[in-house]
Amino acid sequence: MENFKKNWEIQHNWQLLFPFLGLIGLGYSAFKIAVALLKNQHVAFIFLLSAITFFILLKLTLFIFKKLENKWILDYRWEMIRVFIVFAITGSSSMYIGRPIMQLMGITKENLNPLLYWILFIIIGLIFYQVLLVTYGWLFGQFKFFWEFEKKMLRRFGLKQFLD
């Protein structure tokens, strides 16, 4: 355990919450992927595929951490896990919020061209994503990181005038 704490630059036990939450989220994702791929199969096959998928996702995540470690400016390595959790929650939340907003506006797949529906869905999701990213970043104690990330994203969208 001390080696794990040293590797992730964890100084206090409460910081272990983020690797724990990251592993829980990774396990849940692996399980959902396995269930989607093996809908009517035996539970043992689903758990086996879940374990294999978990291992692959863990290796992929650690690879991504290595690539982003020098690019993102964070004080400690464990904060990368916190940033990934914020990205995951934000992406899911923006889609969950976008769907009811579109229904409130009377936009459904049945009354609109499917291509136009999905374009609008993505646009509405992106709008909420921007707001939620900074909000969740603040809730998780990473406001500065996400505010800088948000400004960079708005510049790339050509919306510099909103930053001044």
Order of alpha helices (4+ residues) and beta strands (2+ residues): alpha-alpha-alpha-alpha-alpha-alpha
